[in-house]
Amino acid sequence: LGVAPGAEVRVRSEFGGEGTFRCQEGKVPRGMIFVPYRPPTCKLMGSTTDGTGMPTSKNWEVEVEAIQ
């Protein structure tokens, strides 16, 4: 996306949730993002827990959009 550190992006998950996040550089593979588990990430999670009591929080397909 060419988003500079400090810029904001909107992330939409395959579960229909959406959140806004501020970018910073990190060591992750190209095409991948990392978002620490915090309240905004809960908006991205689905409701299925597969019996664990916690929704899946890894390996999601997401849409990332730069906020101008």
N, C-alpha and C positions, 0 to 999 in steps of 0.2 A: 504494500500500500504506500510505502514511502512516508510513513508517519514519523515525525520527529519526536524525540524524547520530550515529554511534557505536554504533548498534544492529547486531545481526548478522542476516544472512539466509542461507538455504540456497538455492543455485541448482542446478537440475537441467537438464541439456542434453538435446537431442533424441537424443543419442548414448548416453544412459544414464548419463553421469557425473554426479557431484555434488560440490559444494564449499561451504564456509562462508566468508562474507566479512563484514567490518565496513564499514558504510556511511559515506560522507562526501558532502557536497554537491558538486555539480559542474555544469558547463554542458553538459548533454546534453538532447536533445529528450525531452519527456514520453513515457513508455512505453518508454524505452530505458535501458540501463545500460552502463557502461563498466567493464571490469576489466583492469588492466594485465597483460601477459603475465608470469607467474611460475609457480612449481611448482603452486600450487593450480588454476590454470586448465588445466593439462595433464589433470587429472581430467575436465574437461568436454569435451575434444576427442575426436573420433572417430579411427579409425585409418587412414582413407583419405587418401592424400596426393596423388592425381591426378598422380603422377609427379614431384612437386616435392621429396619427402622431408620435407615439413612438413605436418601436418594443417591443414585449414581452421580459422582462428581468428577469423573475422568473420562477422557476419550470421546468428547462430544464433537459433533460437526457443528460449527457456528458460522454465522455471517458477521463480518467485521466491517464497519463503515466509519470512515473518518468524519469527524464533526468539524465543519468549517466555521 
